[in-house]
Amino acid sequence: MKKSTAEESRSHKAQVVVDRLGKKLNRQIVGSMVACVHCGLCTDSCHYVLSNPGDPTYAPAYKADRIRKIFKRHYDWTGRVFPWLVGAKTVMTDEELEELKDISFGKCTNCRRCSLNCPMGVDFATMNRMTRGLLVSVGIMPEGVATVSKDQWELGNQMGVLKEDYLETLEWMEEELQDELDDPSAKIPVDKEDCAVVYSINPREAKYDPRTIGDAAKIFHAAGEDWTMPSDGWDMTNFGLFSGDDELGGAVARHLFDRVQELGGKKLVISECGHGYRSTRCEAPNWAKYDVPFEMESSVETMLRYVKEGRIKLDKTRNSKPVTFHDSCNLARSCGITEEPRELLNLVCTDFREMYPNREENYCCTGGGGAMSMSEYTPRRLKSGKVKAEQLKATGAKVVVTSCHNCVDGLTDVIRHYELDMEVTQLVNLVAEALVIEKPARVPTVVEDLPLAGRRIVVADDEPDQLLYLATVMEDYGATVYQAASGDEALTLVRKEKPDLVTLDLAMPGRPVTEIYEVLRSDSELEGLKICIITGRPEMRELIYQRMETPPDGYLDKPLSEDDLLRGVRKVLELSHQEV
């Protein structure tokens, strides 16, 4: 088709975009281009629209029409025959491409909530990613996108972390882990061949949040996993997903996949990152044209599997703050991972509260689609976070958990901007905090030398894991321990066994523990009994001492380390210092 005189004046970049558009068309793209009936149902799904009422330029259908009109003009017969009827229009200048950049990068995070709610099956996010890729191919993109893409092309990771800095971080975290566990066998193996698990991470962990590496290593160690981390090819994120650059996406994927194969890894475990999981597990094999010969799974699935297999034990009372969960768009909407994090949360914390809407219908953290790298759009991004701030505030939680590093940064910005009293963390941090490390008891050669030798103790707690932990520690140090799961059961055991000490949890089924306490104190046959309160409710301390006529002999706050527990029990029993 011969170009008109006007079209001959089209800029080179605009011509490249028009030509490359034709090469990007496939069934999914064309279907989305022609299926939209402009019903408006997508409009109320978009957090940009909800936070910017009255501005139609944020509506998903409006944004999609910016690329759809070019498709209709050049690749759909209706636009060539009746351009005025179907809104077909070409693109002529670099200035028009800049406007397209503002829409595709600055007014959409590719969260896919509009796609999920479209009755016609229009995938707005896929169209928008394609538009970004067309612009990137001619060098039109936000500066941050160009910088991150360059780092991933040249250095193999999107944050420009040098190999020596990465390895130094792993060495540092290994030393921290050994000190924490007092166990020189705790390692972060690097380039170990033929392992069951190769662990890949987000560069943000090495650069800004190495505690997540240490926490993951702690969990792998406790589970007895045969694992390693690569010295290179360790970045499982892929900025090709955000930029629309399939060539970059394929190159990054091959780098990671090749390294896992070189190490002979049986399974690739992907740390908590929504876009990292989606790009590596779901998209990258297509970009790289790679037949992946090993398994891949999210570390969320890995941690949950360890619990179910009995490879790690958790004490949920160590995470007692009210917690809510933010579903990453890429994990929930694009990959269907919604129930695994909730199942794990209920095993790892005492007060989990849903935010609404949730799962596939959850709103974006504002940081998706690479938005955190586009500083020029920060004010717009934070304004669009109003709907997320309202979601978070309504839960009343003090901690928001997310399995995505982009979401950690996006939510942190929203919390700071809207002055919410919350903190952000990830499941790996909560699991590591709740992890019960069963260290062998340091048993003296003479039994009588044990610190609690000859002492008889009743331990009462309605949490089976906590009850077992308390009893095991005291038994390891020589005590004879009787276990009770309620206050009434503790009362019966105390009257029967006449122990030296009883520990009471404040929240147990049956009669109020305060009533049980008073009964124990008033029993003349139990005059020498020591009573220690062990609870996960530190706010009750003052109330307990005010309410009880005779205060307890001791009061300990959960979670308790082994040393803290032994020290507290010895103090209550008025034992002299003995070496543990």
C-alpha positions in Angstrom: 0.0 0.0 0.0 1.5 3.3 -1.1 2.1 5.8 1.5 0.3 9.2 1.3 2.3 12.4 1.2 1.4 13.0 4.9 2.6 9.5 5.9 5.9 10.1 4.2 6.6 12.8 6.7 6.3 10.3 9.6 9.3 10.3 11.9 11.7 7.4 11.7 10.8 6.2 15.2 7.1 6.4 14.5 7.6 4.3 11.4 9.5 1.7 13.3 6.7 1.5 15.9 4.1 1.0 13.2 6.2 -1.6 11.4 7.1 -3.5 14.6 3.4 -3.5 15.7 2.6 -5.8 12.8 5.2 -8.3 14.0 3.8 -8.4 17.5 0.3 -9.3 16.5 -0.9 -12.7 17.6 -4.2 -14.2 18.5 -4.2 -12.9 22.1 -3.2 -9.3 21.0 -5.6 -9.2 18.1 -8.4 -10.6 20.1 -7.9 -7.9 22.8 -7.7 -5.2 20.1 -11.0 -6.0 18.5 -13.1 -7.4 21.5 -13.5 -4.2 23.6 -17.1 -2.9 23.5 -16.3 0.0 25.8 -18.8 -1.2 28.4 -16.8 0.6 31.2 -16.7 -2.4 33.6 -12.9 -2.1 33.6 -13.0 1.5 34.8 -14.0 0.7 38.4 -11.3 -2.0 38.6 -8.4 0.4 38.2 -6.7 1.9 41.3 -5.6 4.9 39.2 -9.3 5.7 38.3 -10.5 5.2 41.8 -7.9 7.5 43.2 -8.3 10.1 40.4 -12.1 10.5 40.0 -13.2 12.6 37.1 -10.1 12.0 34.9 -11.1 9.8 32.0 -7.5 9.4 30.8 -6.9 6.8 33.5 -9.6 4.5 32.3 -8.2 1.2 31.0 -10.3 1.4 27.8 -9.1 4.9 27.1 -5.5 3.9 27.6 -5.9 0.9 25.4 -7.5 2.9 22.6 -4.2 4.9 22.2 -2.6 1.8 20.7 -5.8 0.3 19.3 -6.3 3.2 17.0 -2.9 2.6 15.4 -3.7 -1.1 15.0 -7.1 -0.2 13.3 -5.5 2.3 11.0 -2.7 0.0 9.7 -3.7 -3.7 10.4 -7.5 -3.9 10.6 -9.6 -3.6 7.4 -12.3 -1.5 9.2 -9.8 1.2 9.9 -8.5 1.3 6.4 -12.0 1.5 4.9 -13.9 3.5 7.6 -11.2 5.2 9.7 -13.6 7.9 11.0 -16.1 5.2 12.1 -13.8 3.1 14.2 -11.5 5.8 15.5 -8.5 4.7 13.5 -5.5 7.0 13.5 -1.9 6.7 12.8 1.1 8.1 14.7 3.4 10.6 13.0 5.7 12.3 15.4 8.1 11.6 18.3 6.0 13.9 20.4 3.0 11.5 19.9 5.2 8.6 21.0 6.2 10.5 24.1 2.5 10.9 24.9 2.1 7.2 24.4 5.0 6.7 26.8 3.3 8.8 29.5 0.2 6.6 29.2 1.8 3.1 29.0 4.5 3.7 31.6 3.0 6.4 33.8 -0.7 5.6 34.1 -0.6 1.8 34.3 1.2 -0.8 36.5 0.1 -3.8 34.3 -1.5 -5.2 37.4 -4.2 -7.0 35.3 -7.1 -6.2 37.5 -9.0 -4.6 34.6 -8.2 -7.7 32.5 -9.6 -10.0 35.2 -12.9 -8.0 35.3 -13.4 -7.6 31.5 -16.4 -9.6 30.4 -15.0 -9.8 26.9 -11.7 -11.2 27.9 -9.7 -8.2 26.8 -6.2 -8.4 28.3 -5.3 -4.7 28.7 -2.1 -5.5 30.5 -0.7 -7.6 27.7 -1.6 -4.8 25.2 0.1 -2.2 27.4 3.2 -4.4 27.8 3.4 -4.7 24.0 3.1 -0.9 23.7 6.0 -0.4 26.1 8.1 -2.9 24.1 7.4 -1.0 20.9 8.5 2.3 22.5 11.6 0.7 24.1 12.7 -0.6 20.7 13.1 3.0 19.5 14.6 4.3 22.8 11.5 6.0 24.2 11.2 5.0 27.8 11.6 6.5 31.3 15.2 7.0 32.3 14.9 4.5 35.2 13.7 1.8 32.8 16.7 2.4 30.6 19.1 2.3 33.5 17.7 -0.9 35.0 17.6 -2.6 31.6 21.2 -1.6 30.9 22.4 -3.1 34.3 20.6 -6.3 33.6 22.0 -6.6 30.1 25.6 -5.8 31.1 25.9 -7.0 34.8 23.4 -9.8 34.8 21.2 -8.3 37.5 18.8 -5.3 37.5 20.4 -3.4 40.4 24.0 -3.4 39.2 25.3 -5.5 42.1 28.9 -6.5 41.5 29.9 -10.1 41.9 32.4 -9.4 44.6 29.8 -7.4 46.6 27.2 -10.2 46.2 29.7 -12.9 47.4 30.8 -10.6 50.3 27.2 -10.2 51.4 26.7 -14.0 51.4 29.8 -14.5 53.5 28.6 -11.8 55.9 25.2 -13.4 56.2 26.8 -16.8 56.8 28.8 -15.4 59.7 25.7 -13.8 61.2 23.8 -17.1 60.9 26.6 -19.0 62.6 26.7 -16.5 65.4 22.9 -16.5 65.9 22.6 -20.3 65.9 26.0 -20.9 67.7 26.5 -23.5 65.0 29.6 -23.5 62.7 27.9 -26.0 60.4 25.3 -23.4 59.3 26.4 -22.5 55.8 25.3 -20.5 52.7 26.8 -22.8 50.1 28.0 -21.2 46.8 28.3 -23.1 43.5 27.8 -26.5 45.2 27.1 -29.0 42.5 24.3 -31.6 42.2 22.2 -30.0 44.9 18.5 -30.7 45.5 17.8 -26.9 45.5 19.4 -23.9 43.7 18.1 -20.8 45.4 17.7 -17.6 43.3 17.0 -14.1 44.7 15.9 -10.6 43.9 18.9 -8.2 43.7 17.2 -6.0 46.2 18.0 -8.6 48.8 21.7 -8.4 48.2 21.7 -4.6 48.0 19.2 -3.4 50.5 17.7 -6.3 52.6 20.3 -9.1 53.2 18.3 -10.3 56.3 16.0 -12.1 53.8 19.0 -14.1 52.6 20.0 -14.9 56.2 16.5 -15.9 57.1 16.2 -18.2 54.1 19.5 -19.8 54.9 18.3 -20.4 58.5 15.2 -22.2 57.2 17.2 -24.3 54.7 19.6 -25.2 57.5 16.8 -26.1 59.9 15.2 -28.3 57.2 18.4 -30.1 56.5 18.2 -29.1 52.9 20.9 -29.8 50.3 21.0 -26.4 48.7 23.3 -23.8 47.1 23.3 -20.3 45.7 25.0 -19.5 42.3 28.0 -17.1 42.2 26.5 -15.7 39.0 23.2 -16.0 37.2 21.5 -15.7 40.6 19.0 -12.9 39.7 15.6 -14.4 39.1 13.9 -11.0 38.4 13.5 -10.0 34.8 12.9 -6.4 33.7 11.8 -7.7 30.3 8.4 -8.3 31.9 8.1 -4.6 32.7 9.8 -3.0 29.7 8.1 -5.3 27.1 11.5 -6.2 25.7 11.2 -9.9 24.9 14.9 -10.1 23.9 16.0 -8.9 27.3 13.6 -11.3 28.9 15.0 -14.2 27.0 18.6 -13.3 27.7 18.1 -12.9 31.4 16.2 -16.2 31.6 18.8 -18.2 29.7 21.5 -16.8 32.1 19.6 -18.2 35.1 18.5 -21.5 33.5 22.0 -22.2 32.1 23.5 -21.7 35.5 21.1 -24.1 37.3 21.9 -26.7 34.7 25.7 -26.2 35.0 25.3 -26.8 38.8 23.2 -29.9 38.2 20.4 -28.5 40.3 17.3 -30.6 40.7 15.0 -27.7 41.6 15.0 -23.9 41.3 13.5 -22.2 44.3 12.5 -18.6 43.6 12.6 -16.2 46.6 9.6 -14.1 47.5 9.1 -11.9 44.4 5.9 -11.6 42.4 7.3 -10.5 39.1 10.4 -12.7 39.6 8.2 -15.8 40.0 5.9 -14.9 37.1 8.7 -14.0 34.7 10.9 -17.0 35.6 8.3 -19.7 36.1 5.6 -18.6 33.6 7.0 -16.3 30.9 10.7 -16.8 30.6 10.6 -20.3 28.9 8.7 -18.7 26.1 10.9 -15.6 25.8 14.1 -17.8 25.9 12.6 -20.6 23.8 14.0 -22.9 26.5 12.8 -26.4 27.5 13.5 -26.2 31.2 14.6 -29.7 32.5 14.2 -28.9 36.3 11.4 -28.1 38.6 10.7 -24.5 39.7 8.7 -23.3 42.8 8.2 -20.3 44.9 9.9 -20.2 48.3 6.4 -19.8 49.8 5.6 -23.3 48.5 9.0 -24.5 49.7 8.5 -23.3 53.3 5.0 -24.6 53.5 6.2 -28.0 52.3 8.9 -28.1 55.0 6.2 -27.6 57.6 3.9 -30.2 56.2 6.8 -32.7 55.9 7.8 -32.1 59.5 11.2 -30.8 58.4 10.8 -27.5 60.4 8.8 -26.6 63.5 7.2 -23.3 64.2 6.1 -21.4 67.3 3.5 -18.9 66.1 3.4 -17.1 69.4 6.7 -15.4 68.4 4.7 -13.4 65.9 1.9 -11.9 68.0 1.3 -8.6 66.3 -1.9 -8.3 64.2 -1.0 -9.2 60.6 -2.7 -8.7 57.2 -1.6 -10.0 53.8 -1.2 -8.2 50.5 -1.5 -10.4 47.4 1.1 -9.5 44.8 -0.6 -8.9 41.4 1.8 -11.2 39.6 1.5 -14.1 42.2 -2.3 -14.0 42.7 -3.8 -12.7 39.4 -1.2 -14.0 37.0 0.0 -17.2 38.7 -2.8 -18.3 41.0 -0.8 -18.4 44.2 -3.3 -17.3 46.8 -3.9 -20.1 49.3 -0.4 -21.2 50.1 0.7 -17.9 51.7 -2.5 -17.8 53.8 -2.0 -21.4 55.0 1.6 -20.5 56.0 0.5 -17.3 57.7 -2.0 -19.2 59.9 0.9 -21.5 61.0 3.3 -18.7 61.7 1.4 -15.9 63.4 -1.4 -15.6 66.0 -3.6 -12.8 64.6 -4.1 -12.9 60.8 -6.7 -10.5 59.4 -7.8 -10.5 55.7 -7.9 -7.2 53.8 -10.8 -6.7 51.4 -10.9 -7.2 48.5 -8.2 -9.9 48.4 -6.6 -12.7 46.4 -7.2 -12.1 42.6 -9.3 -9.0 43.3 -6.7 -7.2 45.5 -5.5 -3.8 44.5 -1.9 -3.1 43.3 0.7 -1.9 45.8 1.4 1.0 43.4 4.9 -0.4 42.7 4.1 -2.9 40.0 5.1 -2.8 36.3 8.5 -1.4 37.2 6.9 1.8 38.7 9.5 2.0 41.5 12.2 2.7 38.9 10.2 5.6 37.2 10.8 8.5 39.6 9.2 11.1 37.3 5.8 9.4 38.0 6.2 9.1 41.8 3.6 11.8 42.7 1.1 10.2 40.4 1.9 6.7 41.8 1.5 7.8 45.4 -1.8 9.6 44.7 -3.1 6.4 43.1 -2.1 4.6 46.3 -5.1 6.1 48.2 -7.2 3.0 47.6 -4.5 0.8 48.9 -4.0 3.0 52.0 -7.7 2.7 52.8 -7.5 -1.1 52.4 -4.6 -1.3 54.8 -6.0 1.0 57.4 -9.3 -0.9 57.5 -7.7 -4.1 58.7 -6.4 -2.5 61.9 -3.2 -4.6 61.5 0.2 -3.5 62.6 2.1 -5.6 60.0 1.4 -6.1 56.3 3.0 -9.2 54.9 3.7 -9.6 51.2 5.6 -12.2 49.1 7.1 -9.6 46.7 10.0 -7.2 47.0 8.4 -4.7 44.6 5.4 -4.7 46.9 7.6 -4.2 50.0 8.9 -1.0 48.5 5.5 0.1 47.1 3.6 -0.6 50.3 6.4 1.1 52.4 6.0 4.3 50.3 2.2 4.2 50.6 2.4 3.7 54.4 4.8 6.6 54.8 2.9 8.9 52.5 -0.5 8.3 54.1 1.1 8.1 57.6 -0.2 4.7 58.5 0.9 2.9 61.7 2.2 -0.2 60.0 5.3 -2.0 59.0 6.0 -4.3 56.0 7.6 -7.7 56.1 7.7 -11.0 54.2 6.8 -14.6 55.0 10.5 -15.6 55.1 11.0 -13.2 57.9 8.0 -14.4 59.9 8.9 -18.1 59.4 12.5 -17.5 60.5 11.3 -15.7 63.6 8.9 -18.5 64.5 11.4 -21.2 63.7 12.1 -23.6 66.6 15.7 -24.7 66.4 16.1 -27.9 68.4 19.6 -27.7 69.8 21.0 -30.8 71.6 21.0 -30.2 75.4 24.3 -29.6 77.0 24.1 -32.5 79.4 26.7 -32.6 82.2 28.3 -35.9 82.9 26.7 -36.1 86.4 22.9 -36.0 86.4 22.8 -34.2 89.7 24.7 -31.3 88.2 21.7 -30.4 85.9 20.4 -26.9 86.8 16.9 -28.1 87.4 17.7 -31.6 88.7 15.2 -32.8 91.3 12.6 -30.1 90.6 9.0 -30.9 89.8 7.2 -28.5 87.5 3.7 -28.3 86.0 3.6 -26.5 82.7 0.2 -25.2 81.4 -0.3 -23.8 77.9 -3.1 -24.4 75.4 -0.7 -24.2 72.4 0.6 -27.7 71.8 3.9 -26.5 70.2 4.5 -24.0 73.0 3.7 -26.6 75.7 6.1 -29.1 74.1 8.8 -26.5 73.9 8.6 -25.4 77.5 8.4 -28.9 78.8 11.3 -30.1 76.6 13.7 -27.3 77.7 12.9 -27.9 81.4 13.3 -31.7 81.1 16.6 -31.2 79.2 17.9 -29.4 82.3 16.8 -32.1 84.8 13.3 -31.2 85.8 10.4 -33.7 86.0 7.6 -32.0 84.0 3.9 -32.5 83.9 1.9 -30.9 81.0 -1.5 -29.3 81.2 -3.5 -27.8 78.3 -5.9 -25.8 80.5 -6.1 -24.1 83.9 -8.4 -26.7 85.4 -6.1 -29.5 84.2 -3.1 -27.6 85.8 -5.0 -27.3 89.1 -5.7 -31.0 89.2 -2.0 -31.9 88.4 -0.7 -29.4 91.0 -2.9 -30.9 93.8 -1.9 -34.4 92.8 1.8 -34.0 92.2 2.6 -31.1 94.7 5.3 -29.6 92.3 7.8 -26.9 93.2 6.6 -24.7 90.4 3.6 -24.2 88.1 3.7 -22.0 84.9 0.4 -20.6 83.7 -0.5 -19.1 80.3 -3.1 -16.3 80.7 -5.3 -17.3 77.7 -6.5 -20.9 78.1 -9.8 -22.7 77.7 -12.1 -23.3 80.8 -12.2 -21.1 83.9 -10.3 -17.8 83.7 -6.6 -18.3 84.6 -6.8 -15.5 87.2 -9.4 -17.6 89.0 -7.3 -20.7 88.9 -4.4 -18.5 90.3 -6.4 -17.4 93.3 -7.5 -21.0 94.0 -3.9 -22.1 94.0 -2.9 -19.3 96.3 -5.7 -20.0 98.8 -5.0 -23.7 99.1 -3.2 -24.2 102.4 -1.7 -27.5 101.2 0.2 -25.6 98.4 1.8 -23.0 100.6 5.3 -23.4 99.2 4.2 -23.5 95.5 5.9 -21.0 93.2 3.8 -19.6 90.4 5.1 -18.1 87.2 3.0 -16.4 84.4 4.3 -17.1 80.9 2.2 -15.2 78.3 2.3 -13.6 74.9 0.3 -10.6 76.2 2.9 -8.3 77.7 0.2 -5.6 78.1 -1.4 -7.7 80.9 1.6 -7.4 83.2 0.4 -4.3 85.0 -3.2 -5.6 85.2 -2.1 -8.9 86.7 -0.1 -7.3 89.5 -2.9 -4.9 90.3 -5.7 -7.5 90.3 -4.0 -10.3 92.2 -3.8 -9.8 96.0 -0.6 -11.9 96.0 1.5 -11.3 92.9 3.1 -14.2 91.0 6.6 -15.2 91.8 7.6 -14.6 88.2 6.3 -13.2 84.9 7.9 -14.0 81.5 6.9 -12.7 78.1 6.7 -14.9 75.0 8.5 -15.6 72.8 11.2 -17.1 75.1 14.7 -18.3 74.1 16.0 -21.4 75.9 18.4 -19.3 78.0 15.8 -16.7 79.0 13.4 -19.5 80.0 16.0 -21.3 82.1 17.2 -18.0 83.7 13.6 -17.1 84.6 12.7 -20.5 86.1 15.9 -20.5 88.2 15.2 -17.0 89.5 11.6 -18.0 90.5 12.9 -21.2 92.2 15.6 -19.1 93.9 18.3 -21.3 92.6 21.9 -20.2 92.7 23.7 -19.6 89.4 24.7 -22.8 87.6 26.5 -23.1 84.3 24.1 -24.1 81.5 
